[in-house]
Amino acid sequence: MTLDRPPADGGLRDRKKRRTRTALATAALRLVAEHGLDQVTVEEISAAADVSSRTFFNYFPSKDDALVGDQAALNARFVARLAEVPPEVPALAAIRAALGEVVEELQEDRELWLLRMDVVMRNPALLPRLVAAGAEAERAMTDVVAARVGVPADHGFPALLTTVTGAAFRAAALRWAATAGARSLADLVDQAFDTLAAGLPDPGTPEPHPSRTPS
């Protein structure tokens, strides 16, 4: 998934660019949610955001890019953050820590992201863009995990951890969207990662008694 957010160190010009980018993305999502993917043009999106079509193309290559957002940039920030987590932190916990910034960004722009998820789920034609961005991020993430735990990139562990944690995050995000953001995304992600860390026990399974030794 991506967020329409430039680097935080910019000044007035960067803030203005962010507002314009967000206005275009929001206009695109609202129009498509109301009229359908094939019934909305770049010209209509630009008019709704009160900018020219030329300005639209300064921010997005196409209508579909405005709808899905800059997934590559968000993924790149996550992978960079993962590489910065101290090496003594176990890999699963490190991934959860690196996701903190992503979760915070999604919750800060809650309405935009919930609308984006709804539009994407109702328009499967947009999914290939998300899949491509996700595959690229998973390759980079697998390399970072491999270096972190000291195994080759083709070892089974990094790819497996990347896959299951990605699925856990997506499941939490879908639960968040299903409640229209009523539940905290951070809490849902924590719950998913806690379940992974516990070995995916069946719901309601009692925890082993600490004094018992497995036979």
C-alpha positions as CSV (number, residue, x, y, z in Angstrom):
1,M,0.0,0.0,0.0
2,T,1.4,4.1,-0.4
3,L,1.0,7.5,1.1
4,D,1.1,10.8,-0.8
5,R,3.7,12.4,1.4
6,P,6.9,14.2,0.5
7,P,9.9,14.3,2.8
8,A,9.2,16.1,6.1
9,D,12.1,18.5,5.8
10,G,10.6,20.7,3.2
11,G,9.3,24.3,3.6
12,L,6.3,26.2,2.4
13,R,6.8,25.0,-1.2
14,D,6.8,21.3,-0.2
15,R,3.7,21.8,2.0
16,K,1.9,23.4,-0.9
17,K,2.9,20.5,-3.2
18,R,1.7,18.0,-0.6
19,R,-1.6,19.8,-0.4
20,T,-2.0,19.8,-4.1
21,R,-1.0,16.1,-4.4
22,T,-3.5,15.1,-1.7
23,A,-6.3,17.2,-3.2
24,L,-5.8,15.5,-6.6
25,A,-5.7,12.0,-5.0
26,T,-8.8,12.7,-2.9
27,A,-10.7,14.1,-5.9
28,A,-9.8,11.1,-8.0
29,L,-10.9,8.7,-5.3
30,R,-14.1,10.4,-4.6
31,L,-15.1,10.7,-8.2
32,V,-14.3,7.1,-9.0
33,A,-16.1,6.0,-5.8
34,E,-19.2,7.9,-7.0
35,H,-19.1,7.3,-10.8
36,G,-16.9,4.3,-11.5
37,L,-13.3,3.9,-12.7
38,D,-14.1,4.1,-16.4
39,Q,-16.4,7.1,-16.1
40,V,-13.9,9.6,-14.6
41,T,-11.3,11.5,-16.6
42,V,-8.1,13.4,-15.7
43,E,-9.8,16.6,-16.7
44,E,-12.7,16.0,-14.2
45,I,-10.2,15.1,-11.5
46,S,-8.2,18.3,-12.1
47,A,-11.3,20.5,-12.2
48,A,-12.5,19.0,-8.9
49,A,-9.1,19.8,-7.3
50,D,-9.2,23.3,-8.9
51,V,-6.0,22.8,-10.9
52,S,-5.2,22.3,-14.6
53,S,-4.7,19.0,-16.3
54,R,-1.1,20.0,-16.9
55,T,-0.7,20.4,-13.1
56,F,-2.2,16.9,-12.6
57,F,0.5,15.3,-14.8
58,N,3.2,17.1,-12.7
59,Y,2.1,14.9,-9.8
60,F,0.8,11.7,-11.4
61,P,1.6,9.9,-14.7
62,S,-2.0,8.7,-14.9
63,K,-5.4,8.5,-13.3
64,D,-4.6,5.1,-11.9
65,D,-1.5,6.4,-10.2
66,A,-3.5,9.1,-8.5
67,L,-5.9,6.4,-7.2
68,V,-3.3,4.0,-5.8
69,G,-0.8,6.6,-4.6
70,D,2.9,6.4,-4.5
71,Q,3.2,2.9,-3.1
72,A,6.9,2.6,-4.1
73,A,7.9,5.6,-1.9
74,L,6.0,4.3,1.1
75,N,7.6,0.9,0.7
76,A,11.0,2.4,0.3
77,R,10.7,4.3,3.5
78,F,9.6,1.2,5.3
79,V,12.6,-0.9,4.0
80,A,15.0,2.0,5.0
81,R,13.5,2.1,8.5
82,L,13.8,-1.7,8.8
83,A,17.5,-1.4,8.0
84,E,17.9,1.2,10.8
85,V,16.4,-1.0,13.6
86,P,19.2,-2.0,16.0
87,P,20.6,-5.5,15.1
88,E,19.9,-7.0,18.5
89,V,16.2,-6.7,17.9
90,P,14.8,-10.0,16.6
91,A,13.7,-9.9,13.0
92,L,9.9,-10.2,13.6
93,A,10.0,-7.5,16.2
94,A,12.2,-5.3,13.9
95,I,9.6,-5.5,11.1
96,R,6.8,-4.5,13.5
97,A,9.0,-1.6,14.7
98,A,9.7,-0.5,11.1
99,L,5.9,-0.6,10.4
100,G,5.3,1.9,13.1
101,E,5.9,4.9,10.7
102,V,3.7,3.3,8.0
103,V,0.9,2.7,10.5
104,E,1.2,6.3,11.8
105,E,1.0,7.7,8.3
106,L,-2.1,5.7,7.4
107,Q,-3.9,6.7,10.6
108,E,-3.0,10.4,10.1
109,D,-4.5,10.3,6.6
110,R,-7.3,8.0,7.7
111,E,-10.1,9.2,5.4
112,L,-7.9,9.2,2.3
113,W,-6.6,5.7,3.0
114,L,-10.0,4.2,3.9
115,L,-11.4,5.6,0.7
116,R,-8.4,4.4,-1.3
117,M,-8.8,0.8,0.1
118,D,-12.5,0.9,-0.8
119,V,-11.9,2.1,-4.3
120,V,-9.2,-0.5,-4.9
121,M,-11.3,-3.4,-3.6
122,R,-14.2,-2.4,-5.8
123,N,-11.9,-2.0,-8.9
124,P,-9.7,-5.0,-9.3
125,A,-8.1,-3.5,-12.4
126,L,-6.0,-1.4,-10.0
127,L,-4.6,-4.4,-8.2
128,P,-1.7,-5.1,-10.6
129,R,0.0,-1.8,-9.7
130,L,-0.2,-2.7,-6.0
131,V,1.1,-6.2,-6.6
132,A,4.0,-4.9,-8.6
133,A,5.0,-2.4,-6.0
134,G,4.6,-5.0,-3.3
135,A,6.8,-7.5,-5.1
136,E,9.6,-5.0,-5.4
137,A,9.3,-4.1,-1.7
138,E,9.3,-7.8,-0.7
139,R,12.5,-8.4,-2.6
140,A,14.2,-5.5,-0.9
141,M,12.8,-6.5,2.5
142,T,14.0,-10.1,2.0
143,D,17.6,-8.8,1.4
144,V,17.5,-6.7,4.5
145,V,16.2,-9.6,6.6
146,A,18.8,-11.9,5.3
147,A,21.6,-9.5,6.1
148,R,20.0,-8.9,9.5
149,V,20.0,-12.6,10.5
150,G,23.2,-13.5,8.7
151,V,21.9,-15.9,6.1
152,P,22.0,-15.9,2.3
153,A,19.2,-14.1,0.5
154,D,18.1,-17.4,-1.0
155,H,17.7,-19.0,2.5
156,G,14.1,-19.9,3.3
157,F,13.8,-17.8,6.4
158,P,14.0,-14.3,5.0
159,A,11.4,-14.9,2.2
160,L,9.1,-16.7,4.6
161,L,9.2,-14.0,7.2
162,T,8.7,-11.3,4.6
163,T,5.6,-13.2,3.2
164,V,3.9,-13.9,6.5
165,T,4.5,-10.4,8.0
166,G,3.2,-8.9,4.8
167,A,0.1,-11.0,5.0
168,A,-0.3,-10.1,8.7
169,F,-0.2,-6.4,7.9
170,R,-2.7,-6.7,5.0
171,A,-5.1,-8.7,7.2
172,A,-4.9,-6.0,9.9
173,A,-5.4,-3.3,7.3
174,L,-8.5,-5.1,5.9
175,R,-10.0,-5.4,9.4
176,W,-9.3,-1.7,9.9
177,A,-11.1,-0.9,6.6
178,A,-14.0,-3.2,7.5
179,T,-14.7,-1.1,10.6
180,A,-14.3,2.2,8.7
181,G,-11.4,3.0,10.9
182,A,-13.3,2.6,14.1
183,R,-10.6,0.4,15.5
184,S,-7.0,1.5,15.9
185,L,-4.8,0.2,13.0
186,A,-1.9,0.1,15.4
187,D,-3.8,-2.2,17.8
188,L,-4.9,-4.5,14.9
189,V,-1.3,-4.8,13.6
190,D,0.0,-5.5,17.1
191,Q,-2.6,-8.2,17.5
192,A,-1.6,-9.8,14.2
193,F,2.1,-9.7,15.0
194,D,1.5,-11.1,18.6
195,T,-0.4,-14.0,17.0
196,L,2.5,-14.7,14.7
197,A,5.0,-14.5,17.5
198,A,2.8,-17.0,19.5
199,G,3.0,-19.5,16.6
200,L,-0.5,-18.9,15.3
201,P,-2.4,-20.8,18.0
202,D,-6.1,-21.5,17.5
203,P,-8.3,-18.8,19.0
204,G,-9.1,-19.5,22.6
205,T,-6.2,-22.0,23.0
206,P,-4.8,-21.6,26.6
207,E,-1.2,-20.6,27.0
208,P,1.1,-23.4,28.3
209,H,1.5,-23.4,32.0
210,P,5.0,-21.9,32.7
211,S,6.0,-24.7,35.1
212,R,5.2,-27.4,32.7
213,T,8.0,-29.0,30.6
214,P,6.9,-30.3,27.2
215,S,7.3,-34.1,27.0
